Amino acid sequence: MYAIFSSIIYGYALSIVSKEDIDVKIALGVHSGDHAIYPDCRPEFYESLGDSFRIGNWDSERVEFFLPYIDGDKKSILFDALKSCENLNIDFNVIFRNTITSYNPDSEGRSSGKSGSDIERILAFYEIGREDPIDYIDSWSMVLENAVMTELKYKDEYYKENLTDLQYNVTRKSSTEHPFSGKYWDEKRDGEYTCICCGHTLFTSEMKFDSGCGWPSFHTEHSGAQIEKIEDRTHGMVRTEVKCSKCNSHLGHIFNDGPIRFGGERYCINSASMNFEERE
């Protein structure tokens, strides 16, 4: 479908180049949330499509695709819209009240709140702390609750299918692997440690140290990790649990017995909660 749309737009862009003698960018709103669902929303598709258009058309060097959200999501689109509305002095709610993304609205044009596009939209508004201004068949609280539960169910099914039993129990059920059993406790190569569930960068090898505890230990987290710290009173202890800020995966715990010169903290992390990507 997007190949057809892109071809039509590309042809129009070439006509502008010919008539007005200017370079043209074709802006498309495809985003990372679409990659797994729609093959024609993936970066590779537009790279290939762009190559084909360049080969098959005169003046194609003057036309290019502009994909500002190819690594973003619906939340980042809404944040940009908020800034734009503020800069243009227009009402954000008025603009978005006149949009609809539902695949199955009712006869009055109200969104069901249950189609895939509805769920994504509702969650995006929820993540930026705003209520979606369009009309839904049910109240905002009801469609939001359904969207959150649907996402949790979908993600849980995805994790069960794509993680090992140990990885699932550690990241989704807050279990702990046995000491000295994880594959990264003694890892010494240079590289990055990312969340096993979502790929979010957590630590680098420069932050790792040998604490002798039997689990991978880090004195600092990556600047963009923003790891969540939560009080944990299970097992008759008071500890601080650490979770991935992107997908809420349980990572391990943080203690105050780390290297003093780095602040004194020790991130005690399960190997099963991470992937390691060696640095070239």
Secondary structure by P-SEA (a helix, b strand, c coil): caaaaaaaaaaaaaaaaaaccbbbbbbbccccccccccccccaaaaaaaaaaaaacccccccbbbbbccccccaaaaaaaaaaaaaaacccaaaaaaacccccccccccccccccaaaaaaaaaaaaacccccccccccaaaaaaaaaaaaaaaaaaaaaacccaaaaaaaccccccccccccccccccbbbbcccccccccccccccccccccccccccccccccbbbbbbccccbbbbbbbccccccccccccccccccccccccccccccccccccc
